[in-house]
């Protein structure tokens, strides 16, 4: 879509592609109504995970007072009132942001610069490193007698070497991703201003 917008309008393309088209054209009106419906119906799908994460943080908190906030009223907590208060505050905050901001182009650019880098360069090595932690020396060699003797020991060492190489590469990708985020954000800010 972005390429088609630049191909059609050149440098005069708006960050909201629909603003580049004539406003009274019937196809543009239908597209704008479609986007309005999309946002209206997808908003609850985005608000629910935020609310669930908030309550999960409270429920798993080390502080008993915070856990009690998330507990249902039948258990002496304020869960239902907090649920209503959080939902109302979330709606009010998002409405205020939507009313105050005219153009989300810079916001979406920064979101793309950070989230795409995190998803492509940060999350895969973090998941790999958490699933394949570095073994302790005793785990790497194993019990030679109990696991098949010297052959098993050699196999365990060779397997550990292969995983250690992969762990090292995962750490390199993680460092590259951590370096790319400020680079992408800086280039986005320089381009947008």
C-alpha positions in Angstrom: 0.0 0.0 0.0 2.8 2.4 0.9 4.6 1.7 -2.4 1.3 2.3 -4.4 0.8 5.6 -2.4 4.3 6.9 -3.3 3.9 5.7 -6.9 0.6 7.5 -7.3 1.3 10.8 -5.3 5.1 11.0 -5.1 6.4 13.2 -2.3 2.9 14.7 -1.8 1.6 11.5 -0.2 0.1 12.0 3.3 1.0 9.6 6.1 -2.7 8.7 6.0 -3.1 7.6 2.4 -6.8 8.2 2.3 -6.2 12.0 2.9 -4.3 12.1 -0.4 -7.4 11.2 -2.4 -10.2 13.6 -3.2 -12.5 13.7 -0.2 -15.8 13.6 -2.1 -15.1 10.6 -4.3 -17.6 7.8 -3.4 -14.9 5.1 -3.2 -12.9 7.2 -0.8 -16.0 7.8 1.4 -16.7 4.0 1.5 -13.0 3.3 2.3 -13.1 5.9 5.2 -16.3 4.4 6.6 -14.8 0.9 6.3 -11.7 2.0 8.3 -14.0 3.7 10.9 -15.9 0.4 11.3 -12.6 -1.5 11.5 -11.3 0.7 14.3 -14.6 0.7 16.1 -14.9 -3.1 16.1 -11.2 -3.9 16.8 -10.9 -1.5 19.7 -12.4 -3.9 22.2 -10.0 -6.6 21.0 -7.1 -4.3 21.8 -8.4 -3.0 25.1 -9.1 -6.4 26.6 -5.5 -7.7 26.5 -4.3 -4.4 28.1 -6.9 -4.8 30.9 -6.1 -8.5 31.4 -2.4 -7.8 31.6 -3.0 -5.1 34.2 -5.1 -7.5 36.3 -2.5 -10.3 35.8 0.2 -8.0 37.2 -1.9 -7.2 40.2 -2.9 -10.9 40.8 0.8 -12.0 40.6 2.2 -9.1 42.6 4.4 -9.7 45.6 2.4 -7.2 47.6 -0.7 -8.6 49.2 -2.5 -5.3 49.1 -2.2 -5.2 45.3 -3.4 -8.8 45.0 -6.4 -7.9 47.1 -7.3 -5.1 44.7 -7.8 -7.7 41.9 -9.7 -10.2 44.0 -13.5 -10.4 43.4 -15.8 -8.5 45.8 -17.0 -11.8 47.2 -13.5 -12.5 48.5 -13.2 -9.0 50.0 -11.4 -7.4 47.1 -12.4 -4.5 44.8 -12.0 -6.4 41.5 -15.3 -5.3 39.9 -14.9 -1.6 40.9 -11.3 -1.7 39.7 -12.3 -3.4 36.5 -14.8 -0.6 35.8 -12.4 2.2 36.9 -9.5 0.8 34.7 -11.8 0.4 31.7 -13.2 3.9 32.1 -9.7 5.4 32.5 -8.4 3.4 29.5 -11.3 4.7 27.3 -10.9 8.3 28.6 -7.1 8.2 28.0 -7.4 6.8 24.5 -10.2 9.3 23.6 -8.1 12.2 24.9 -5.1 11.1 22.8 -7.3 10.7 19.7 -8.8 14.2 20.3 -5.4 15.8 20.8 -3.4 14.2 18.0 -4.1 15.3 14.4 -1.7 13.0 12.6 -0.6 9.6 13.7 2.1 9.3 11.0 5.0 9.9 13.4 3.5 7.6 16.0 3.0 4.8 13.5 6.5 5.4 12.1 8.1 5.1 15.6 5.9 2.0 16.3 7.1 0.4 13.1 10.8 1.3 13.8 10.7 -0.3 17.3 8.2 -3.2 17.0 9.5 -4.6 13.8 13.0 -4.6 15.1 12.0 -6.2 18.4 10.0 -8.9 16.6 12.7 -9.6 14.0 15.9 -9.2 16.0 15.2 -9.2 19.8 12.4 -11.7 20.4 13.8 -14.8 18.5 17.2 -14.8 20.3 15.5 -14.1 23.7 13.2 -17.1 23.2 16.1 -19.3 22.0 18.3 -18.3 24.9 15.5 -18.9 27.4 14.8 -22.3 25.8 18.4 -23.4 25.6 20.3 -22.0 28.6 24.0 -22.6 28.9 24.6 -25.9 30.7 26.6 -26.2 33.8 29.9 -28.2 33.4 28.4 -31.2 35.3 25.4 -31.3 32.9 27.6 -31.0 29.9 29.7 -34.0 30.6 27.0 -36.0 32.3 27.6 -39.2 34.3 29.9 -41.1 32.0 29.1 -44.4 33.6 25.4 -44.0 33.8 24.9 -42.5 30.3 26.8 -44.9 28.2 30.5 -44.3 29.0 33.0 -42.2 27.0 30.9 -42.2 23.8 28.0 -40.5 25.5 30.5 -38.0 27.0 31.9 -37.1 23.6 28.4 -36.8 22.1 27.3 -34.5 25.0 30.4 -32.3 24.5 29.8 -32.1 20.8 26.1 -31.3 21.2 27.0 -28.6 23.8 29.6 -27.1 21.4 26.9 -26.8 18.7 24.4 -25.2 21.1 27.1 -22.9 22.4 27.8 -21.7 18.9 24.0 -21.1 18.4 23.8 -19.3 21.7 26.7 -17.1 20.7 25.0 -16.3 17.4 21.8 -15.6 19.2 23.6 -13.1 21.5 25.1 -11.4 18.4 21.7 -11.0 16.8 20.4 -9.7 20.1 23.2 -7.0 20.3 22.5 -6.1 16.6 18.8 -5.7 17.3 19.6 -3.6 20.4 21.8 -1.4 18.2 19.2 -1.2 15.4 16.4 0.2 17.6 18.1 3.6 18.3 19.3 3.8 14.7 15.8 3.2 13.3 14.2 5.6 15.8 16.8 8.3 15.0 16.4 7.9 11.2 12.6 8.0 11.6 12.7 11.2 13.7 15.2 12.8 11.2 13.0 11.8 8.3 9.7 13.0 9.8 11.0 16.3 11.0 
